[in-house]
Amino acid sequence: METLRAQIIKKAWTDAAFKQQLLSDPKKALKDEFDVDVPAAYTVTTVEETPTHYYLVIPPNPEDVANSNLSPNAVW
């Protein structure tokens, strides 16, 4: 089964309007297209890589998540 993350990326590659909404208002884009409600406590930032500009995302340390009030299920 394809992950939600993969589905979102594929949709952005093939649907220019969705991609623009994902870049400008990611929570609304996820709700409109995938019926995913992102809790208000979470911030979602969408960035677009280019052939010459890459982003390296460092996820939270699992120990930090385990020791917090955050849900360990809040993953892709």
Secondary structure as a PSIPRED ss2 file (coil, helix, strand):
# PSIPRED VFORMAT (PSIPRED V4.0)

   1 M C   1.000  0.000  0.000
   2 E C   1.000  0.000  0.000
   3 T C   1.000  0.000  0.000
   4 L H   0.000  1.000  0.000
   5 R H   0.000  1.000  0.000
   6 A H   0.000  1.000  0.000
   7 Q H   0.000  1.000  0.000
   8 I H   0.000  1.000  0.000
   9 I H   0.000  1.000  0.000
  10 K H   0.000  1.000  0.000
  11 K H   0.000  1.000  0.000
  12 A H   0.000  1.000  0.000
  13 W H   0.000  1.000  0.000
  14 T H   0.000  1.000  0.000
  15 D C   1.000  0.000  0.000
  16 A H   0.000  1.000  0.000
  17 A H   0.000  1.000  0.000
  18 F H   0.000  1.000  0.000
  19 K H   0.000  1.000  0.000
  20 Q H   0.000  1.000  0.000
  21 Q H   0.000  1.000  0.000
  22 L H   0.000  1.000  0.000
  23 L H   0.000  1.000  0.000
  24 S H   0.000  1.000  0.000
  25 D C   1.000  0.000  0.000
  26 P H   0.000  1.000  0.000
  27 K H   0.000  1.000  0.000
  28 K H   0.000  1.000  0.000
  29 A H   0.000  1.000  0.000
  30 L H   0.000  1.000  0.000
  31 K H   0.000  1.000  0.000
  32 D H   0.000  1.000  0.000
  33 E H   0.000  1.000  0.000
  34 F H   0.000  1.000  0.000
  35 D C   1.000  0.000  0.000
  36 V C   1.000  0.000  0.000
  37 D C   1.000  0.000  0.000
  38 V C   1.000  0.000  0.000
  39 P C   1.000  0.000  0.000
  40 A C   1.000  0.000  0.000
  41 A C   1.000  0.000  0.000
  42 Y C   1.000  0.000  0.000
  43 T C   1.000  0.000  0.000
  44 V C   1.000  0.000  0.000
  45 T C   1.000  0.000  0.000
  46 T C   1.000  0.000  0.000
  47 V C   1.000  0.000  0.000
  48 E C   1.000  0.000  0.000
  49 E C   1.000  0.000  0.000
  50 T E   0.000  0.000  1.000
  51 P C   1.000  0.000  0.000
  52 T C   1.000  0.000  0.000
  53 H E   0.000  0.000  1.000
  54 Y C   1.000  0.000  0.000
  55 Y C   1.000  0.000  0.000
  56 L C   1.000  0.000  0.000
  57 V C   1.000  0.000  0.000
  58 I C   1.000  0.000  0.000
  59 P C   1.000  0.000  0.000
  60 P C   1.000  0.000  0.000
  61 N C   1.000  0.000  0.000
  62 P H   0.000  1.000  0.000
  63 E H   0.000  1.000  0.000
  64 D H   0.000  1.000  0.000
  65 V H   0.000  1.000  0.000
  66 A H   0.000  1.000  0.000
  67 N C   1.000  0.000  0.000
  68 S C   1.000  0.000  0.000
  69 N C   1.000  0.000  0.000
  70 L C   1.000  0.000  0.000
  71 S C   1.000  0.000  0.000
  72 P C   1.000  0.000  0.000
  73 N C   1.000  0.000  0.000
  74 A C   1.000  0.000  0.000
  75 V C   1.000  0.000  0.000
  76 W C   1.000  0.000  0.000
